[in-house]
Amino acid sequence: MTPDALAALHGRVFLTPRPWSEAEFAALLADPTVFLLAEAQGFLLGRAVAGEAEILTLAVAPEARRQGLGARLVQAFLSEAAARAADHAFLEVAADNVAALALYRGAGFAEAGRRRGYFVTPEGTRLDALVLVRAAGGGSAPPSA
């Protein structure tokens, strides 16, 4: 997918956090630590550096939801993270995003923290983000403190 296609799909999926622009996607894709996993109706943008991997964003077209695409992308992310020598994977998700929380928890992610007021809605309301973590390989245990 091209940066303009990524931005178009992201814009269809997100209000909070705000959708990313074509320029933001182009800049991320130019970063060698960032990788894109894409199918026709969705994509996941990840980053792996210094033994950690992060899901930067995951977008699935509304008409393609609940068909396993998100789960496939998350599993592909975990495989790519392990291939890039990441020990742990993490992400931030809006605390009220029930569907995303079910997807990530189903993939073995567990809550490791909360960022209060991290996301801002278009109306200016602040939402907490949950920080989720799991082992990048086959396990699901979060890193020890």
Z-matrix of the N, CA and C atoms (Angstrom, degrees):
N
C 1 1.457
C 2 1.528 1 108.92
N 3 1.279 2 115.44 1 142.78
C 4 1.456 3 121.98 2 179.05
C 5 1.528 4 109.66 3 -86.09
N 6 1.336 5 117.52 4 161.62
C 7 1.463 6 119.26 5 178.60
C 8 1.533 7 113.36 6 -55.55
N 9 1.336 8 117.99 7 -36.76
C 10 1.460 9 119.11 8 179.84
C 11 1.531 10 111.23 9 -69.19
N 12 1.335 11 117.46 10 -37.63
C 13 1.463 12 120.80 11 177.19
C 14 1.529 13 111.01 12 -68.08
N 15 1.324 14 116.63 13 -38.93
C 16 1.470 15 120.61 14 176.88
C 17 1.524 16 110.18 15 -62.07
N 18 1.331 17 116.62 16 -46.21
C 19 1.465 18 120.90 17 -179.47
C 20 1.522 19 111.04 18 -63.87
N 21 1.331 20 117.12 19 -39.49
C 22 1.467 21 120.07 20 179.98
C 23 1.522 22 110.88 21 -63.24
N 24 1.343 23 117.30 22 -46.59
C 25 1.458 24 120.12 23 179.27
C 26 1.520 25 110.64 24 -66.99
N 27 1.316 26 117.52 25 -42.70
C 28 1.466 27 121.21 26 178.87
C 29 1.528 28 110.14 27 -58.25
N 30 1.334 29 116.17 28 -40.20
C 31 1.456 30 121.01 29 178.93
C 32 1.518 31 113.12 30 -66.00
N 33 1.334 32 117.87 31 -28.71
C 34 1.461 33 121.55 32 176.97
C 35 1.519 34 111.89 33 -75.78
N 36 1.326 35 116.74 34 -22.75
C 37 1.454 36 121.23 35 -171.10
C 38 1.527 37 112.79 36 -101.11
N 39 1.316 38 117.88 37 -35.19
C 40 1.464 39 120.80 38 -170.20
C 41 1.521 40 113.97 39 -113.35
N 42 1.309 41 115.34 40 137.44
C 43 1.452 42 124.21 41 161.47
C 44 1.521 43 108.41 42 -114.47
N 45 1.363 44 114.88 43 -40.24
C 46 1.454 45 122.47 44 178.65
C 47 1.521 46 107.81 45 -133.09
N 48 1.316 47 119.50 46 117.85
C 49 1.456 48 124.48 47 -5.17
C 50 1.526 49 110.60 48 -66.41
N 51 1.299 50 115.63 49 166.48
C 52 1.465 51 120.44 50 -175.81
C 53 1.524 52 110.30 51 -60.31
N 54 1.335 53 117.21 52 149.51
C 55 1.466 54 119.62 53 177.88
C 56 1.528 55 111.15 54 -65.01
N 57 1.310 56 115.82 55 148.83
C 58 1.461 57 121.54 56 -179.99
C 59 1.518 58 110.06 57 -89.28
N 60 1.305 59 116.21 58 151.91
C 61 1.461 60 122.73 59 -177.65
C 62 1.530 61 111.57 60 -87.35
N 63 1.313 62 115.38 61 165.62
C 64 1.462 63 121.34 62 174.89
C 65 1.523 64 110.46 63 -57.26
N 66 1.340 65 117.20 64 -42.40
C 67 1.472 66 120.99 65 179.86
C 68 1.524 67 111.36 66 -63.46
N 69 1.338 68 117.31 67 -38.71
C 70 1.465 69 120.05 68 178.75
C 71 1.524 70 110.67 69 -66.29
N 72 1.326 71 117.23 70 -41.19
C 73 1.467 72 119.38 71 176.92
C 74 1.521 73 111.08 72 -65.08
N 75 1.323 74 117.34 73 -42.03
C 76 1.468 75 120.29 74 179.69
C 77 1.523 76 110.54 75 -60.62
N 78 1.333 77 116.77 76 -42.92
C 79 1.472 78 120.32 77 179.89
C 80 1.526 79 110.56 78 -64.35
N 81 1.320 80 117.52 79 -42.50
C 82 1.464 81 120.04 80 179.44
C 83 1.525 82 111.17 81 -64.59
N 84 1.319 83 116.98 82 -43.22
C 85 1.462 84 120.00 83 -178.68
C 86 1.521 85 112.81 84 -66.84
N 87 1.322 86 117.53 85 -20.90
C 88 1.465 87 121.35 86 176.87
C 89 1.526 88 112.16 87 -78.16
N 90 1.320 89 116.83 88 -13.49
C 91 1.467 90 122.62 89 -179.20
C 92 1.530 91 108.49 90 -81.48
N 93 1.333 92 119.30 91 123.17
C 94 1.466 93 120.82 92 -177.76
C 95 1.534 94 114.35 93 -66.40
N 96 1.317 95 118.04 94 -15.67
C 97 1.462 96 119.70 95 177.75
C 98 1.524 97 112.21 96 -84.51
N 99 1.327 98 117.13 97 -10.39
C 100 1.463 99 122.74 98 -176.84
C 101 1.521 100 109.72 99 -96.63
N 102 1.322 101 116.22 100 141.55
C 103 1.462 102 120.58 101 176.92
C 104 1.520 103 110.04 102 -135.96
N 105 1.319 104 114.47 103 149.71
C 106 1.455 105 123.10 104 -178.15
C 107 1.521 106 109.55 105 -114.08
N 108 1.316 107 115.80 106 131.42
C 109 1.457 108 122.90 107 172.79
C 110 1.521 109 105.50 108 -118.49
N 111 1.329 110 117.59 109 119.48
C 112 1.460 111 119.22 110 -172.11
C 113 1.515 112 112.08 111 -137.86
N 114 1.317 113 113.92 112 145.71
C 115 1.459 114 123.97 113 168.84
C 116 1.523 115 105.30 114 -127.66
N 117 1.313 116 117.57 115 175.01
C 118 1.459 117 121.27 116 -175.00
C 119 1.529 118 113.14 117 -58.07
N 120 1.323 119 117.53 118 -35.65
C 121 1.461 120 121.12 119 -174.34
C 122 1.525 121 114.65 120 -109.28
N 123 1.326 122 117.17 121 10.18
C 124 1.453 123 118.03 122 -179.44
C 125 1.508 124 112.22 123 -173.61
N 126 1.332 125 114.43 124 167.99
C 127 1.453 126 119.95 125 178.95
C 128 1.514 127 110.29 126 -156.01
N 129 1.314 128 114.47 127 160.78
C 130 1.454 129 123.48 128 173.27
C 131 1.518 130 106.89 129 -132.48
N 132 1.311 131 115.92 130 131.49
C 133 1.458 132 122.11 131 175.81
C 134 1.520 133 106.85 132 -110.11
N 135 1.326 134 116.17 133 123.87
C 136 1.458 135 121.54 134 -178.70
C 137 1.507 136 111.45 135 -126.37
N 138 1.317 137 114.29 136 168.77
C 139 1.464 138 121.27 137 176.63
C 140 1.517 139 107.35 138 -140.40
N 141 1.321 140 116.43 139 141.13
C 142 1.464 141 121.11 140 175.51
C 143 1.518 142 108.32 141 -133.96
N 144 1.322 143 115.07 142 125.37
C 145 1.459 144 121.07 143 179.54
C 146 1.529 145 108.75 144 -158.75
N 147 1.313 146 115.62 145 142.12
C 148 1.473 147 122.37 146 173.39
C 149 1.523 148 113.17 147 53.55
N 150 1.338 149 117.22 148 40.32
C 151 1.455 150 120.45 149 175.41
C 152 1.512 151 115.37 150 81.59
N 153 1.335 152 117.54 151 3.78
C 154 1.454 153 120.71 152 178.73
C 155 1.525 154 109.45 153 -127.70
N 156 1.313 155 115.22 154 148.25
C 157 1.454 156 121.24 155 175.91
C 158 1.519 157 108.33 156 -124.99
N 159 1.325 158 115.92 157 147.27
C 160 1.453 159 121.36 158 -178.04
C 161 1.523 160 109.56 159 -133.46
N 162 1.315 161 115.64 160 134.67
C 163 1.459 162 119.70 161 168.38
C 164 1.517 163 106.09 162 -81.00
N 165 1.329 164 115.93 163 114.15
C 166 1.456 165 120.61 164 179.68
C 167 1.521 166 110.99 165 -78.97
N 168 1.323 167 116.49 166 -43.92
C 169 1.458 168 121.36 167 175.50
C 170 1.515 169 109.37 168 -162.56
N 171 1.311 170 114.75 169 153.52
C 172 1.457 171 123.38 170 177.74
C 173 1.520 172 106.41 171 -137.41
N 174 1.319 173 116.80 172 126.01
C 175 1.464 174 120.61 173 -179.54
C 176 1.521 175 109.56 174 -132.65
N 177 1.327 176 115.85 175 129.53
C 178 1.457 177 122.46 176 175.45
C 179 1.528 178 106.71 177 -126.10
N 180 1.325 179 116.14 178 129.38
C 181 1.461 180 120.87 179 179.49
C 182 1.526 181 109.86 180 -54.60
N 183 1.331 182 117.58 181 139.19
C 184 1.471 183 120.09 182 -178.10
C 185 1.528 184 113.77 183 -52.11
N 186 1.322 185 117.35 184 -39.29
C 187 1.466 186 120.19 185 -178.33
C 188 1.528 187 113.16 186 -73.40
N 189 1.329 188 118.06 187 -10.46
C 190 1.472 189 122.01 188 -179.03
C 191 1.523 190 112.52 189 -107.28
N 192 1.311 191 117.89 190 5.76
C 193 1.462 192 120.53 191 -177.87
C 194 1.525 193 111.27 192 -73.95
N 195 1.336 194 114.03 193 158.00
C 196 1.470 195 123.47 194 177.43
C 197 1.526 196 112.24 195 64.36
N 198 1.342 197 115.69 196 29.79
C 199 1.455 198 121.41 197 177.64
C 200 1.534 199 111.35 198 -123.24
N 201 1.327 200 116.80 199 8.60
C 202 1.457 201 120.59 200 175.83
C 203 1.515 202 115.30 201 93.69
N 204 1.325 203 118.34 202 -2.15
C 205 1.463 204 120.45 203 -178.04
C 206 1.523 205 111.39 204 -64.40
N 207 1.311 206 117.87 205 -45.86
C 208 1.458 207 120.48 206 179.35
C 209 1.522 208 111.67 207 -59.18
N 210 1.317 209 116.42 208 -43.76
C 211 1.469 210 120.51 209 179.44
C 212 1.528 211 110.83 210 -63.86
N 213 1.335 212 117.58 211 -40.90
C 214 1.470 213 120.28 212 177.68
C 215 1.530 214 110.66 213 -62.65
N 216 1.311 215 116.49 214 -41.88
C 217 1.463 216 119.53 215 -179.89
C 218 1.526 217 111.39 216 -65.56
N 219 1.327 218 117.37 217 -40.72
C 220 1.468 219 120.47 218 178.15
C 221 1.528 220 110.03 219 -64.20
N 222 1.320 221 118.15 220 -42.55
C 223 1.468 222 120.34 221 178.88
C 224 1.528 223 110.58 222 -65.06
N 225 1.327 224 117.36 223 -39.53
C 226 1.468 225 120.33 224 176.82
C 227 1.523 226 110.49 225 -64.61
N 228 1.328 227 116.90 226 -37.24
C 229 1.469 228 121.23 227 176.03
C 230 1.528 229 110.29 228 -61.24
N 231 1.320 230 117.11 229 -46.63
C 232 1.470 231 120.25 230 -179.14
C 233 1.522 232 111.07 231 -62.18
N 234 1.312 233 117.22 232 -39.28
C 235 1.465 234 120.70 233 176.91
C 236 1.529 235 111.32 234 -64.90
N 237 1.317 236 116.23 235 -45.39
C 238 1.472 237 120.02 236 179.23
C 239 1.517 238 110.86 237 -65.46
N 240 1.324 239 117.25 238 -39.35
C 241 1.463 240 120.84 239 177.94
C 242 1.520 241 110.48 240 -60.70
N 243 1.333 242 116.86 241 -45.19
C 244 1.467 243 120.44 242 178.52
C 245 1.527 244 110.43 243 -63.75
N 246 1.333 245 117.43 244 -40.55
C 247 1.466 246 121.17 245 178.80
C 248 1.527 247 111.54 246 -63.84
N 249 1.330 248 116.01 247 -25.90
C 250 1.468 249 120.84 248 178.70
C 251 1.528 250 111.49 249 -95.21
N 252 1.332 251 116.24 250 18.76
C 253 1.465 252 124.67 251 173.96
C 254 1.523 253 113.65 252 66.66
N 255 1.332 254 117.51 253 28.40
C 256 1.468 255 120.24 254 174.72
C 257 1.525 256 108.79 255 -82.90
N 258 1.310 257 116.05 256 133.56
C 259 1.457 258 121.29 257 176.23
C 260 1.521 259 111.66 258 -84.14
N 261 1.338 260 115.63 259 -36.35
C 262 1.460 261 121.14 260 -176.34
C 263 1.518 262 110.47 261 -133.54
N 264 1.312 263 114.59 262 152.32
C 265 1.457 264 121.64 263 178.00
C 266 1.522 265 108.16 264 -123.21
N 267 1.314 266 115.53 265 144.93
C 268 1.452 267 118.98 266 178.51
C 269 1.518 268 110.35 267 -145.28
N 270 1.326 269 114.79 268 170.34
C 271 1.457 270 122.34 269 178.22
C 272 1.512 271 108.46 270 -162.13
N 273 1.317 272 115.19 271 166.72
C 274 1.459 273 121.94 272 172.26
C 275 1.514 274 107.07 273 -120.01
N 276 1.329 275 116.56 274 135.62
C 277 1.460 276 122.08 275 -178.82
C 278 1.519 277 108.56 276 -138.22
N 279 1.325 278 116.27 277 143.54
C 280 1.464 279 120.25 278 177.63
C 281 1.521 280 109.23 279 -59.07
N 282 1.317 281 115.72 280 133.65
C 283 1.466 282 121.16 281 -175.73
C 284 1.516 283 112.55 282 -61.85
N 285 1.337 284 117.95 283 -20.86
C 286 1.464 285 120.80 284 -179.27
C 287 1.526 286 113.22 285 -97.91
N 288 1.331 287 118.17 286 5.53
C 289 1.465 288 121.93 287 -178.22
C 290 1.535 289 109.09 288 -87.59
N 291 1.306 290 115.08 289 83.03
C 292 1.467 291 122.26 290 -173.33
C 293 1.530 292 111.73 291 -59.80
N 294 1.330 293 117.27 292 -44.51
C 295 1.467 294 120.37 293 -177.60
C 296 1.524 295 111.05 294 -63.83
N 297 1.334 296 117.01 295 -44.68
C 298 1.468 297 120.10 296 179.99
C 299 1.524 298 110.88 297 -66.13
N 300 1.317 299 117.20 298 -40.44
C 301 1.460 300 120.05 299 178.44
C 302 1.530 301 110.67 300 -61.23
N 303 1.330 302 117.73 301 -40.95
C 304 1.464 303 120.35 302 178.04
C 305 1.524 304 110.43 303 -63.99
N 306 1.323 305 117.41 304 -41.85
C 307 1.460 306 121.47 305 178.88
C 308 1.523 307 110.42 306 -60.38
N 309 1.322 308 116.89 307 -51.75
C 310 1.465 309 120.51 308 -175.84
C 311 1.522 310 112.10 309 -68.75
N 312 1.307 311 117.66 310 -40.72
C 313 1.475 312 119.29 311 177.61
C 314 1.522 313 110.59 312 -64.93
N 315 1.332 314 116.61 313 -36.33
C 316 1.460 315 120.43 314 176.19
C 317 1.520 316 112.63 315 -63.97
N 318 1.335 317 116.21 316 -24.36
C 319 1.468 318 121.56 317 178.15
C 320 1.528 319 111.73 318 -91.71
N 321 1.333 320 117.08 319 7.14
C 322 1.459 321 120.07 320 175.28
C 323 1.512 322 116.13 321 94.80
N 324 1.316 323 118.00 322 6.21
C 325 1.463 324 119.99 323 177.31
C 326 1.521 325 109.70 324 -77.78
N 327 1.323 326 116.43 325 144.99
C 328 1.462 327 122.54 326 179.03
C 329 1.527 328 108.90 327 -130.00
N 330 1.306 329 115.73 328 150.97
C 331 1.462 330 120.71 329 -178.81
C 332 1.522 331 110.56 330 -67.29
N 333 1.334 332 115.31 331 130.06
C 334 1.460 333 121.23 332 178.75
C 335 1.525 334 111.80 333 -117.87
N 336 1.326 335 116.65 334 -10.85
C 337 1.449 336 119.24 335 -179.10
C 338 1.510 337 111.30 336 178.10
N 339 1.333 338 115.06 337 177.46
C 340 1.465 339 122.41 338 -179.29
C 341 1.523 340 108.05 339 -139.46
N 342 1.311 341 115.47 340 133.35
C 343 1.464 342 121.75 341 174.11
C 344 1.526 343 106.77 342 -106.54
N 345 1.304 344 115.69 343 106.45
C 346 1.465 345 121.33 344 -176.85
C 347 1.533 346 110.65 345 -68.54
N 348 1.333 347 115.67 346 130.66
C 349 1.456 348 121.81 347 175.89
C 350 1.520 349 114.68 348 63.74
N 351 1.310 350 118.41 349 27.29
C 352 1.461 351 123.35 350 -172.75
C 353 1.521 352 112.66 351 -69.98
N 354 1.330 353 117.04 352 -42.79
C 355 1.464 354 121.50 353 -179.42
C 356 1.524 355 109.78 354 -98.85
N 357 1.332 356 115.70 355 147.17
C 358 1.463 357 121.52 356 177.03
C 359 1.530 358 107.83 357 -119.90
N 360 1.341 359 116.28 358 126.25
C 361 1.459 360 121.04 359 178.32
C 362 1.528 361 109.33 360 -75.63
N 363 1.338 362 117.39 361 165.78
C 364 1.464 363 119.44 362 176.19
C 365 1.534 364 113.05 363 -57.89
N 366 1.332 365 117.02 364 -25.80
C 367 1.468 366 121.46 365 178.70
C 368 1.524 367 112.63 366 -83.44
N 369 1.326 368 117.28 367 -6.03
C 370 1.456 369 121.10 368 179.21
C 371 1.518 370 114.62 369 96.16
N 372 1.313 371 118.00 370 -0.39
C 373 1.463 372 121.49 371 176.88
C 374 1.522 373 108.72 372 -71.92
N 375 1.313 374 116.03 373 142.18
C 376 1.464 375 120.46 374 177.98
C 377 1.525 376 109.57 375 -99.60
N 378 1.333 377 114.54 376 136.85
C 379 1.461 378 121.73 377 178.85
C 380 1.523 379 109.69 378 -119.42
N 381 1.317 380 115.18 379 144.14
C 382 1.463 381 119.76 380 175.35
C 383 1.519 382 110.05 381 -72.73
N 384 1.319 383 115.14 382 150.26
C 385 1.465 384 122.07 383 171.41
C 386 1.519 385 107.20 384 -110.69
N 387 1.322 386 115.31 385 137.86
C 388 1.457 387 120.14 386 171.69
C 389 1.520 388 107.42 387 -95.33
N 390 1.321 389 115.80 388 135.83
C 391 1.460 390 121.51 389 174.07
C 392 1.520 391 105.98 390 -95.31
N 393 1.335 392 115.46 391 120.14
C 394 1.455 393 121.14 392 179.90
C 395 1.517 394 108.94 393 -112.14
N 396 1.330 395 116.48 394 147.26
C 397 1.465 396 121.55 395 -176.66
C 398 1.524 397 110.10 396 -144.42
N 399 1.308 398 115.21 397 154.35
C 400 1.460 399 122.39 398 171.70
C 401 1.519 400 108.50 399 -161.32
N 402 1.323 401 116.07 400 167.16
C 403 1.462 402 120.09 401 174.16
C 404 1.514 403 108.16 402 -66.77
N 405 1.329 404 116.41 403 143.51
C 406 1.464 405 119.71 404 -178.15
C 407 1.518 406 111.57 405 -76.29
N 408 1.323 407 116.86 406 -24.98
C 409 1.469 408 119.48 407 179.19
C 410 1.519 409 110.79 408 -82.25
N 411 1.309 410 116.89 409 -137.70
C 412 1.458 411 121.03 410 -175.87
C 413 1.515 412 115.17 411 -78.85
N 414 1.320 413 118.48 412 -21.52
C 415 1.457 414 120.65 413 -175.51
C 416 1.509 415 113.20 414 -82.08
N 417 1.317 416 116.58 415 174.44
C 418 1.450 417 120.25 416 178.71
C 419 1.522 418 112.25 417 -127.15
N 420 1.321 419 117.97 418 9.83
C 421 1.458 420 120.46 419 -178.08
C 422 1.514 421 110.49 420 -76.02
N 423 1.343 422 117.99 421 133.02
C 424 1.455 423 119.96 422 175.10
C 425 1.521 424 110.43 423 -70.07
N 426 1.343 425 116.66 424 161.46
C 427 1.448 426 118.72 425 179.22
C 428 1.522 427 110.22 426 -64.46
N 429 1.322 428 116.44 427 149.24
C 430 1.458 429 120.15 428 177.64
C 431 1.516 430 109.64 429 -78.32
N 432 1.315 431 114.86 430 147.00
C 433 1.465 432 119.98 431 -177.69
C 434 1.503 433 112.00 432 -80.35
